[in-house]
Amino acid sequence: MELKGKHIVLGISGGIAAYKSVHLLRLFVKAGAEVQVVITPNGKEFITPVTLSSLSRRPVISEFFTANTGEWHSHVDLGLWADAFVVAPATASTIGKMANGIADNMLLTSYFSTRGKVFAAPAMDLDMWLHRATQRNLATLRADGVEIIEPEAGELASGLVGKGRMEEPERIFEVVAAALASPRQLKGRRYLVTAGPTYENIDPVRFIGNYSSGKMGYALARALGEAGAEVVLVSGPVSLPTPEGDIRRIDVTSAREMLAACEMHFPECDGAICCAAVADYAPAVCAEKKVKREKLDRITLELVKNPDISATLGAMKKPGQTLVGFALETDSEMENALGKMKRKNLDWIALNSLRDKGAGFRTDTNKITLLSAGGGTTEYPLMSKEEVARLMIEEIFISK
């Protein structure tokens, strides 16, 4: 991947995985990027600035001032210069400080001044990775727009085996390069995205729903926005913040409300991605008051079929519009997905299988097989939903 003319700040914090940062630096430089290394004082205990500066062809920055000359290193200028800020390795300490606004070294002050895309590749021991404080800090960074490049599972420096190994440099390079190599090719286009679950009320306080978190749909909306598109995001009940960009969010609760919003906006869009986990059925009658269990030992719900949103849009689709769906299957996966694509007049369908660990509801990762109506098939490995979203947008809307 070509990165000529791109500016990358490589932040290295103090962990044993710092040795991998040397290879990552070489990959960025080889691709034509200009790389400025910023290393924490503890990071210098693991890798020397001499090695890093010889590869980057730039002096390594670690302190706010150069000791002999008093020259000030402006974190503000560095933040404005960077197209991407990559923290690799990102230790538990650095992640905690990034998440909580603590700027006590040059790497952190530069991070807080950065306007470009930020990536963090965590590296730590198993128990530190699993600790609730670490997971809470990671959730904060994700909400702030930082892309977390998940660590691998394997043998750790402590001798334990588990998740915590920093992702390999080649994979980190691919993630960053893909983001930087996707300029705003979709500027002037508009897309509809549905996300999250729908809730179908039983009474004023109870509902039928599902486990969808909305993360995949929101990642797709974010990826479209990053590519320059205008996005109409029709969202079921989720706790996620609206992604940054030219994204108009419409909150709905039920399948019928989602359908009405889609029917209103789809005609003016270049395409749509139906990613919401729409409830297939809804109670035939919603009780006006809360059903009291003290009065009834047993209740029977009569369920009626909800409207099929993707099929409705498939029937509405005009020449030039692209319609994408999702199929979450538990058996006969390929057969069911292909049947759904044909039946609903979809151009593409992303197949999920609940048999794949790390895919489906309530995860930060996904594993899909992308199928096209023209017969194309692309299998993606397990990766973050943000990565899946970018690759899908690239293949469906940008590369066509």
BELHUHU-V509930 format. One record per pair of residues at least 4 apart in sequence whose ideal C-beta (glycine too) atoms are under 6 Angstrom apart, sorted by sequence separation. I is the first residue (numbers start at 1). GAP is how many residues later the second one is. D is the distance in Angstrom with one decimal. If there is no record, write none. Layout:
{{I	GAP	D} {I	GAP	D}}
//
This chain:
{{26	4	5.9} {39	4	4.1} {49	4	5.7} {52	4	6.0} {90	4	5.2} {114	4	6.0} {124	4	4.1} {132	4	6.0} {156	4	5.0} {167	4	4.9} {173	4	5.7} {177	4	5.6} {202	4	4.3} {214	4	5.4} {243	4	5.5} {253	4	5.7} {262	4	5.4} {287	4	5.4} {317	4	4.9} {329	4	4.2} {332	4	5.2} {339	4	5.9} {340	4	5.9} {372	4	4.0} {383	4	4.2} {392	4	5.8} {393	4	5.5} {394	4	4.9} {395	4	5.5} {28	5	4.5} {39	5	5.8} {65	5	5.7} {66	5	4.2} {90	5	5.3} {97	5	3.9} {103	5	4.5} {124	5	5.4} {141	5	4.0} {167	5	5.5} {224	5	4.3} {252	5	3.8} {341	5	4.5} {358	5	5.8} {383	5	5.9} {394	5	5.8} {12	6	5.4} {29	6	5.8} {53	6	5.6} {103	6	4.6} {128	6	6.0} {155	6	5.3} {201	6	5.0} {225	6	5.5} {252	6	4.7} {266	6	5.6} {317	6	5.4} {354	6	5.1} {371	6	5.6} {28	7	4.9} {53	7	4.8} {65	7	5.7} {200	7	5.8} {224	7	5.0} {242	7	4.7} {329	7	5.0} {352	7	5.3} {358	7	4.4} {359	7	5.2} {52	8	4.9} {156	8	5.2} {199	8	4.1} {200	8	4.6} {341	8	4.3} {352	8	5.7} {359	8	4.3} {370	8	4.5} {12	9	4.9} {103	9	5.4} {153	9	5.9} {252	9	5.8} {314	9	5.8} {25	10	5.9} {138	10	5.7} {153	10	4.5} {199	10	4.7} {221	10	5.0} {313	10	5.8} {327	10	4.1} {369	10	4.9} {49	11	3.9} {97	11	5.5} {154	11	4.7} {250	11	5.0} {356	11	4.6} {61	12	5.1} {151	12	5.7} {197	12	5.0} {221	12	4.6} {337	12	5.3} {368	12	5.3} {98	13	5.9} {151	13	5.3} {152	13	4.4} {197	13	4.9} {327	13	5.2} {151	14	5.4} {233	14	5.5} {235	14	5.9} {337	14	4.2} {10	15	5.8} {37	15	4.6} {151	15	5.7} {152	15	5.9} {197	15	4.1} {310	15	4.7} {367	15	4.4} {196	16	5.6} {230	16	4.7} {231	16	4.4} {232	16	5.3} {233	16	4.7} {234	16	4.9} {235	16	5.5} {352	16	5.8} {365	17	5.6} {149	18	5.1} {196	18	3.5} {225	18	5.9} {283	18	5.4} {284	18	4.3} {333	18	5.8} {350	18	4.6} {351	18	4.4} {37	19	5.4} {195	19	4.5} {365	19	5.7} {366	19	4.9} {8	20	5.4} {225	20	2.6} {284	20	4.8} {333	20	4.9} {350	20	5.4} {364	20	6.0} {35	21	4.8} {39	21	5.9} {222	21	3.7} {325	21	4.6} {36	22	5.6} {195	22	2.4} {218	22	5.1} {221	22	5.3} {225	22	5.2} {281	22	3.9} {327	22	5.5} {349	22	5.1} {366	22	4.8} {37	23	4.7} {38	23	4.9} {39	23	5.1} {149	23	5.6} {195	23	5.5} {255	23	4.9} {323	23	5.2} {193	24	5.7} {214	24	3.6} {234	24	5.7} {255	24	5.7} {281	24	6.0} {282	24	5.3} {323	24	5.4} {324	24	4.5} {325	24	4.8} {326	24	4.9} {327	24	5.1} {328	24	4.5} {329	24	5.7} {330	24	5.1} {348	24	5.3} {358	24	5.0} {8	25	4.9} {10	25	5.5} {18	25	5.7} {218	25	5.8} {322	25	5.0} {14	26	5.5} {120	26	5.5} {149	26	5.6} {214	26	5.4} {221	26	5.7} {280	26	5.9} {347	26	5.2} {6	27	4.6} {7	27	5.3} {8	27	4.9} {9	27	5.2} {10	27	5.0} {11	27	5.0} {12	27	4.4} {13	27	4.8} {193	27	5.4} {234	27	4.6} {279	27	5.8} {3	28	4.0} {4	28	3.3} {14	28	2.7} {18	28	3.9} {118	28	4.6} {119	28	4.9} {120	28	5.6} {121	28	4.4} {193	28	4.6} {234	28	6.0} {3	29	5.1} {9	29	5.9} {14	29	4.7} {18	29	4.5} {26	29	5.9} {85	29	4.4} {122	29	5.1} {1	30	6.0} {3	30	4.0} {13	30	5.4} {25	30	5.2} {90	30	4.1} {119	30	5.9} {314	30	4.5} {12	31	4.5} {79	31	5.7} {90	31	5.9} {125	31	5.4} {278	31	5.7} {314	31	3.2} {78	32	4.8} {82	32	5.4} {84	32	5.2} {90	32	5.0} {92	32	4.8} {83	33	4.7} {84	33	5.0} {85	33	4.7} {86	33	4.7} {87	33	4.6} {88	33	3.9} {91	33	6.0} {125	33	5.0} {191	33	5.3} {232	33	4.7} {311	33	4.3} {75	34	3.9} {79	34	2.9} {82	34	4.7} {89	34	3.5} {126	34	4.9} {129	34	5.5} {310	34	4.9} {75	35	4.4} {79	35	4.1} {129	35	4.5} {92	36	4.7} {126	36	3.6} {274	36	4.1} {76	37	4.9} {75	38	5.0} {99	38	3.8} {126	38	5.1} {191	38	5.4} {193	38	6.0} {198	38	4.9} {199	38	5.7} {125	39	5.5} {196	39	5.1} {197	39	4.8} {124	40	5.2} {189	40	4.9} {190	40	4.3} {191	40	5.7} {192	40	4.9} {193	40	5.2} {194	40	4.8} {195	40	5.0} {196	40	3.4} {236	40	5.7} {96	41	5.0} {99	41	4.1} {186	41	4.3} {187	41	3.5} {272	41	5.8} {64	42	6.0} {92	42	5.4} {95	42	5.1} {99	42	5.3} {185	42	5.7} {186	42	4.7} {196	42	4.2} {123	43	3.6} {186	43	3.9} {184	44	2.8} {61	45	5.7} {121	45	5.2} {182	45	5.8} {121	46	5.4} {262	47	5.7} {266	47	5.4} {259	48	5.0} {348	48	5.5} {259	50	5.1} {271	50	5.4} {121	51	5.4} {255	51	4.1} {271	51	3.6} {272	51	5.6} {273	51	4.4} {274	51	4.8} {275	51	5.4} {220	53	5.4} {199	54	5.2} {200	54	5.8} {220	55	5.9} {198	56	5.5} {119	57	5.7} {198	57	4.5} {217	58	3.8} {216	59	5.5} {198	60	5.9} {117	62	5.4} {24	64	5.9} {40	65	5.2} {212	65	3.7} {21	67	5.6} {40	67	5.2} {210	67	5.0} {38	68	5.5} {38	69	4.9} {18	71	6.0} {208	71	5.9} {17	72	4.0} {38	72	5.5} {9	73	4.4} {192	73	5.5} {7	74	5.2} {15	74	4.3} {192	74	5.4} {7	75	5.3} {7	76	4.8} {8	76	5.0} {9	76	4.7} {10	76	5.4} {11	76	4.1} {13	76	6.0} {15	76	4.7} {6	77	4.9} {89	77	4.9} {192	77	4.7} {13	78	4.7} {191	78	5.6} {190	79	4.9} {200	79	5.0} {190	80	5.8} {191	80	5.2} {192	80	3.9} {193	80	4.9} {194	80	5.2} {195	80	5.4} {196	80	5.7} {197	80	5.0} {198	80	5.1} {13	81	4.2} {189	81	4.6} {194	81	5.8} {195	81	5.5} {198	81	4.8} {202	81	5.3} {194	82	3.7} {200	82	3.6} {88	84	5.9} {203	84	3.9} {201	85	4.7} {205	85	5.3} {204	86	5.9} {203	87	5.2} {203	88	4.9} {86	90	5.8} {84	92	5.6} {11	96	4.5} {84	96	5.8} {83	97	5.9} {143	98	5.8} {17	106	3.8} {15	108	4.8} {16	141	4.9} {27	142	5.9} {24	145	3.9} {20	146	5.8} {23	146	4.3} {27	146	4.3} {24	148	5.7} {17	149	3.9} {20	149	5.3} {212	149	5.5} {213	149	5.2} {211	150	3.9} {211	151	5.6} {219	166	4.4} {223	166	4.0} {227	166	5.8} {219	167	5.0} {223	167	4.8} {216	169	5.0} {220	169	4.5} {224	169	5.9} {215	170	5.2} {219	170	3.8} {223	170	4.5} {3	174	5.9} {6	174	5.2} {1	176	3.9} {1	180	5.5} {178	212	5.8} {185	213	5.0} {150	234	5.9} {147	239	5.5}}
//
